Amino acid sequence: MFEKILKIIEKYSFNKDLVKNAKPESKIIADLNINSTRIVDIILDVEEEFNIEVEDTMLEKLITVGDLQKYVESKIS
């Protein structure tokens, strides 16, 4: 699952190497050089990939790649 999420994030990254070296504690915006306006695109792709719905209230809580992974896991289990 972590790799699938990174693959989605990588599409929106200006620095692919940062994403390839990402860890669960990597901050999506700050550490992976993702433009904050692209977060919505990432979430839409995650929703499609995992067939889930991410509530708008969760957007500000999904800071790290691990946060996003845990959230997706909670929605599909």
Secondary structure, DSSP 8 states (H G I E B T S, - for coil): -HHHHHHHHHTTBS-HHHHHT--TT-BTTTTTTB-GGGHHHHHHHHHHHHT----GGGGGG--BHHHHHHHHHHHH-
